[in-house]
Amino acid sequence: MGAAIPILLLALAGILVGGAWSMYRQGAGRGAVGLVAVLALLAAAGGVLWLLPGDN
């Protein structure tokens, strides 16, 4: 399961980026688009950080 988590986080980030772009193109409020974009950035950062070697 540990190897699948970064893949799932990066996939979630991609879905959220697409959702933010779609919301932006449909004229959604800036706050809602910003929130989805921030969640996408957090998911992407989590996926990348999970892949970094650690002291485990």
Secondary structure in CASP SS format (residue, H / E / C, confidence):
PFRMAT SS
TARGET T0000
AUTHOR 0000-0000-0000
METHOD secondary structure of the structure
MODEL  1
M C 1.00
G C 1.00
A C 1.00
A H 1.00
I H 1.00
P H 1.00
I H 1.00
L H 1.00
L H 1.00
L H 1.00
A H 1.00
L H 1.00
A H 1.00
G H 1.00
I H 1.00
L H 1.00
V H 1.00
G H 1.00
G H 1.00
A H 1.00
W H 1.00
S H 1.00
M H 1.00
Y H 1.00
R H 1.00
Q C 1.00
G C 1.00
A C 1.00
G C 1.00
R H 1.00
G H 1.00
A H 1.00
V H 1.00
G H 1.00
L H 1.00
V H 1.00
A H 1.00
V H 1.00
L H 1.00
A H 1.00
L H 1.00
L H 1.00
A H 1.00
A H 1.00
A H 1.00
G H 1.00
G H 1.00
V H 1.00
L H 1.00
W H 1.00
L H 1.00
L C 1.00
P C 1.00
G C 1.00
D C 1.00
N C 1.00
END
